[in-house]
Amino acid sequence: PEVINGRTHKATVVDLSPWVEYEFRVVASNGVGIGEPSRPSALLKTKAAVPVVAPTNISGGGGSRSELVITWEPVSEELQNGEGFGYLVMFRPLGSTTWTKAVVASVESSKYIYRNESISPLSPFEVKVGVYNNEGEGTLSSISIVYSGEDEPQMAPAGASALSVSAAAVEVSWQPIPWNRHTGRVLGYEVRGW
């Protein structure tokens, strides 16, 4: 901190964080050295302010058909700047001009799920997440692209064939299901025998 003239008995401390409790001590110094610090002052909480730090790591995806899952890294308590803290989630289909806005009032939340039967599987959405408290709305994150949930595969694998390789083993082969933008990627196959 800045050294204050010995005849001054008051100082303004700046660059403190909003809505945080502080205590202060004063230390006297001269040409010989620095003395013992004073006893701490009483705790003093700074005034609340609009939050200025947006959530980070905006992502999501997955979920069920007709769902848009949005996730983020929560804002730490010391950066919430006041009571009544929560998140503003904004999203729109890629290419749309109208944002849908949702309020998530829980401080600990890190996920929002939007459900709507009209959402096509694997549809891209522009997403941003902001913050608010009792003082007002704060900063929004930059835009991230998040995809809606996938649908189950709509077709069966074709060309299934079996070849006996021993008395106790059969090799089964098939043609893979092609990737489809609407249903998504195939994560695995199940082989059944009877």
Secondary structure by P-SEA (a helix, b strand, c coil): cccccccccbbbbccccccbbbbbbbbbbcccccccccccccccccccccccccccccccccccccbbbbbbbbbccccccccbbbbbbbbbcccccbbbbbbbccccccbbbbbbcccccbbbbbbbbbccccccccccccbbbbbcbbbcccccccbbbbbbccccbbbbbbbccccccccccccbbbbbcc
